[in-house]
């Protein structure tokens, strides 16, 4: 069995690799060529364990992500949300690899936003806004920088000091992009100038003013993943010209910022595409520079498993990782 840590994976697997893999994974999903059961949740005395399996037909890629949520872990010097991705050998059924699941989750979640932004944002987009500076924020920022040549990215968080520190840290981390990364002191103004908006929070209220969004903007809703959470303003969901989801089954069941507008009959389920539809048929993507486009993701195990196996194969080729 090959053990791959975050540091191992960072040596050779790029955000571009992940974006390409996510596009292919969601195309396979939309074509109906995979089995993705509902995740299994176990409530335990000190936390919760979640099991997320997937099987990709044809290639017989099988794997499972195991995620635990144990709030008291930091007191023990351990992460509160430990995760691992286990891959099975298609030929023998044996576990052939174990990957750092926290890193894989961050990577594939940033990449799926990058895939949507690549397919939907204007080609000449230069200004972006990132709302939220939590654990997913770094990969979200990297994905936007990877798919568009951005001149400016405004960074906002309700925790002002955290946002300022994040902006400073990212200036160093992503200096090679030559993008002006700065703390947003006036979110409404930055939203009104943005070509791309990415919100990655667990907020129960909308995170920006939809009335400030200009024509031609692309919006990503990444963080809200329960019916109680709402990042994206309802008027944006209503007036978006193209509405895209990672998976309809997941978003319609879990994302409050999409569920509520449907229940209020502002939009219907028929008004949405899956990202896999756009990968299969690029003509469904943006048709002009005035359209407002919207992407919503809640995640799916097919992303973890497909990208996990891709990482495993590349690591074997390069001789990276530790065998047990």
N, C-alpha and C positions, 0 to 999 in steps of 0.2 A: 504494500500500500504506500502511495506517495503522499507525503505530508507537505502542503504548500501554505506557508505563512503569507501575511500581507507583504512583507518585505521581499519574499520570493517572487510573488506575482508582479509587484511594482517594477522588478528588474526588466521584464520583457513584455508585459501586456499593457498596451496603451489604451487611452480613451477612444481613439479611432477604431482599434480592434473591437472594443466593447460595443461601440455604436453599430458597427457592421453586424456583430453577432446578435444584438437585440433586434435589429431590423429583420434578420432571417428568422429568429425565434418567433416573432409575432406574425410573420407571414405564414409560418408553419401552423401556428395556433389558429389563425383565421381560416386557413384551408381545412381545418378539422383533422389535421394529421398528428394530433398528440392527445394524451389523456392527462387531465389535470384535475384530480379529485379535490373536493373542498378540504381546506386545511383542518387538521384535527387539533383541538385545544384541550389541554388538561389543566384544570385549576389545582394547584398544590398549596400546601400550608403557607409557604413563603413566597410563592410566585406562580407563574404560569408557563407551560411548555407548549410550543406550537410545532406541528409536523407538517411540512409542505412538500409532497412528492409530485413528480411529473415523469411521464414517459413520452418520448418522441418516437413516433412510429417510423418504420423504414430503416432508419439508422439504429433503432433500438437503444437510444440513449436513455438511461434511467438514473435518477438521482433523487435526493431528498435534502431539503434544508430544515435543520432543527434550530429553532430559536427559543430562547428562554427569556422571560422578563422577571427578574428577581430584584426588586427595588433596594433591598438591604445589602446587596453585594458590595457596593463601594466601601462599606464599613469593614469588609474583609480584604480590601485592596483588589477587588475583582470588578469587571464591567457589569453594569446592571442588565445589559441585554447581550449576553454571549450567544454566538451563533456559529454553526458549522454547516458546510455543504459536503455531503457524501455522494460520491459517484460510483456506479457499478460497472464492471467490465461487461460489455455486451456479449462476449463470447463465453464467459464462465459464470456470470451472476455474482462474482465476488466483489466486495468493496475494493476499488482500485485506487481511490484517492480521497483525501479529506482536505478541504480548503477552508481558510479563514472566512466564515460566513458573514461576519460583520463587514469585512472589506468587500467581499463579492456583492453584498446587498448595496453598499454605497456605490460601487462601480456600475452595476447594472441599472440602478435607479437614476444615476446621473446620465448614463448612456441612453436610456429610453427617452429621457427629455431631450438629449442631444439629437436623437434620431428624429423626434417630432419637430424640433426646431429646424433641423436640416431640411426636412420635407416641406415645412409650412411657412417659416419666416421668410421675409423678403430677402433676396440675394444681396441687396445693398444695405441691409440692416447694420447700423453702427453703434447704437446706444441701447443699453439694457439695464434692467433693474432686477436685483436679487433681493427677495424678501425672506428673511429667516437666516440665522447663522448657526444652526444646530449641526448635528452630526452628518447630515446629508448635504450641507451647503457647499463644501469644498468640491465634491464631484459635480454638483449642479453648475457651479461657476466654471469649472474646467470644461464641461460639456458645451456650454454656450460659447466659450472662447475657442473651442476646437472647431466648431462648425461655421462660425461667422467671424469676420475680421472686425472685431469691435474696437471702437476708439475709447468708449467710456462705459463703465458699469457702476451704477449707484447701488450701494449696499445698505439695507435697512433692517433693523430689528427693534422690537419694543424695548429691549435692553440696550440702551445707547452705548454704554461702555463696551459691552460685548461686541456690538457692531463695529465700533471704532477699532478695537483690537483686531477683529477679524479682517477688516479692510487693510490694516497695516501688515498683518501677517501674509495676506494674499498678494500684496504688492511684491513681496520678496519671493514667494512660492511661484508666482506666475509672471515674473519679470520678463521672461522670454517672449511673452505675447505682446509686450509694449502697449498694454491697454491701461488707461487711467482708471484705477479702482479707487473709489472714494466712499466715505460714509455719507449717506443721504440726510441732509439737514432739512430738506423740504420734499417729502415723499410725493405730494400732489404734483409739484413742478417736475420732478423726475419722471413720474408716471406719464405726464402729458407729453414728454419728449421721447419716451421709450419706443423702440422698435420691437423689443422683446421684453416680456415680463415673466419672471419665474418666481412663484410663491411656494416655499417649502417649509410650512409650519404645521402645527397641530391645532391651529386656532379654531374656536367655535364661532367666530364672527369673521366677516370678510376682512381681508388684509389691505385692500386698497380701494380707492374710489373709482368705480367703473365709468363714471361720467367724464373722468379725466383722460380716458384712453382714446388715442387718436386713430383715425382710419389707417389700416395697413399694419396694425400691431399684431404680433403673435403672443399669446398668453399660455403659460404652462402652470397647471395646478398639480403639485407634486405631493404636498404634505398631508392633506386631509384625507383620512382613509376610514372614517366611521360615519354613520348617519348623523351624528351630532356635530361633526366638524364641518366648517364652511370657510374656505379661503376665497373662492371666486365669487364676485358679485353676481347676483341673479340677472342684472341687466346685461352683463357681458355674455352669460350663457344664452340669453334670449337673442341678442343682436349679432352674435358671432355668425359669420357667413359659412364657415366650415368648422364643424365640431367633431373632434376625434378622441377616441378612448384607447387605452392599451388593450383592455378586454371589456366588452359590453357586460358580460356576466359579473365581473368583479365590480365595476363602477356602479352599475345599476343596483347592486346589492349593498354597497359599502360607502359610497361617496355622497355625503350630505349635500355638497354644493352642486351636485347634479340631480340627486333624488328629489330635492325640494322643488326646483323649477319644473320638473316633469309632473310632480303631484299638483302643482299650481297651474298646470296646462300652459305654461309659457313656452314649452317645447315638448316634443314627443320623443319616444325612444327611436322612432324612425328617422329622426333628424341627425343621428350620430353615425359616424363611421368608426371602424377599428383601424388602428395604425397599420395592421397587416393589409387592409384594403388598399391603402395608399402605396405600400411597398409593391403590391401586385399591380396596381394601376396608377402610375404617377399622374395621369390626367385628372385624378380626383384632388390633387394638391392645389395650392393657390393658383388662381387664374389671373389675378391682377394685383397691383400694389395698393389698392384701396380696401381690400378685404380684411376683416378682422378674423383671425383664426384662433382656435382654442384646442388645447390638448389637456386631457385629464388622465392621470395614472393612479392606480392603487396597488399595482404590483401583481405578479403572478409567478408561480414556481417554475413555469416553463423558461422564464428568463434566467433564473438561478441555475437551472439544470443545463440549459443549452450553453450558457457562457461558462459554466463550471467545467463542462466537458471540453470546450474549446481551449480553456486555460490548461487543463490537464494534458491534452495532446501536445500543445506547444511547449509545455514544461518538459515533457518526456524528450522531445526533439532536442531541446537545448541543455538537457542534463541538469535541470534546476529542481531543487526540492530535496527532501530527505526521505529515503525509503525505510519502512519498517517491515 
